[in-house]
Amino acid sequence: MSPCDFWIPDDPGFIVEFDESQHFTIPRKLVLSAYPDDHPVGFSRDRWIALCEKHNAKDNDPPYRDEQRAWYDTLRDLIPPLEGLQPTVRIYASDFAWCSLDPDSDNDLRQFLEYLDELKEKYLTLDRLENPDKRWTLDEMEQGWDKA
């Protein structure tokens, strides 16, 4: 498997993936839709599927690039929990001005870690919703989970 974006050596550790628009393709939508419902992920599958529909990104260099990216993303999502690690957390690049954070700043590091904790708390509890079969629209998700 190719390297991940970030490794957080928690106990147990977890992968953090930073997804730019090119990750949101139809092949990615197809595999996300096929994930087992009981497999834990550290992001909202529904939101990622909706972002795939919104962006419908295409990268044809090489011609199989979209499929390859979807495959590697799938491996990073499915394998960690099977190996006793926490689920992979995915960050959408457009959610925040990530480049504004200074890795040498304690304040920025704390802000980033709080964001990760919030993501883990928010998205790992989605499996426990009273209506787990509901498919969320992108508009519902952008309005905030508290209102949904």
N, C-alpha and C positions, 0 to 999 in steps of 0.2 A: 504494500500500500504506500502511496506517495505521502510525503510529510504533511502534517496538519498545520493549520495556521498558528495555533497557540496550544500549549499544554499547561494545564494548571495542576500542579502536584499536590492536590488536596488528598484527603484520605477517605475514600479512594479518589484518585485523580479524574480529571475530565478534559475533553478537547473543547476548544472554542474555535469555531469557524466564522470567518468574516465574509459574508456573502454580498458581493456586488451584483449589479443587474445582470451580468452575463450568466449567473447561476440559475436564473429564473427562466427556464426553457420548457418546452412541451415534454421532452424526455424526462426532465426532472419532475414535472407534474405527474406523469404516468407512474413513475416509481414511488413517489410520495403517496399516491392514491392506493398503491398496493401494499404499503407497510401494514404489518399486523396491528390491529387496533390495540392490542395489549402491550405493544413494544414501547417502552418509555423513550421519549425524546425531550430534549431541553429547548424546545421551540414549538411554536404552533404550526402543526402540519397544515391546518386549514389556511392560515395566513400565508404560508409558503406556497401552497397551491394557488391561492388567489393572486399572489405576486407573480407566479409563473404565467397565469392568464393575462395579467396586466402588462408585463414586460414582453412576454413571448420572444425572448432574446434568441438570436441565432449567431453562431460563430462557426463558420465553415472552413476554418483553416487550422488544422486539417479537416477534411470533410466529416469526420466522426467526432469532432471536438465536443459537441453538445452531449452526445451519448457518453463519451469518456468522462466528462465532468460530472454528469448525473451518476455514473457508476461509482466514481471515487467518493462523491458526497454520500451516496447510499452506504458504502462500506464504512465511512466515518460515523454514520448515524446508527447502523445496526450492530456493528461488532463490539464497541466498548461495553454496553450493558451485558453482553454475552460473556465478556471476559472479566466481569466483576467490577467494572468501572462505572462511574456516573454517566448518565446520558450526555451526548454531545450537545453543547449549547451553540446555537447559531445566532449571529448578530447580523441584522440587515444594515448594510452600509449607509443607507439613507436615513436611518433613525436618529443619527446624531453626527455632529461635526467631529468625528473621531480624531482627525489630525490636529485638533486644537488641544488635545490632551498631551501633557508633558510626562513621559515615563519616569522622569527624575523628581517629579513633584509628588510629595506625600498626599496632598489634597486631591490631585488628579487620579492617583492610584486608588485612593479610597473611593472616589466617585465611580471609577470603573468597576471596582469590586462590588460596590453596592448595586450597580446596574446588573452585574452578573447574578448576584443573589436574588434580585428582583425577578430577573428572567427565569431563573431556576424555580423560584417559588410560584410564579405565575403560570408557566407553561407545564411544569411537571404536575401541577394539580388539575390540569384540564381533563385528565382521565377520570377524575372523580366528580365531574359534573353530573347533575341529575339526568341530563339528556345527552349522553355521550355520542349519540348518532347525529346530533345537530351539526350541520356544516355551516360554518360562519362565513359571512361575506366580508370582503375587504373593508367595506364601509363600517360594518359592525365592529371589526377589530380596531380600525383607526379611531373610532369613537371611544374606545377603552373597554376593557373587559368588565369593569365594575358595572357598566350600564347594560351589558349583554345578558 
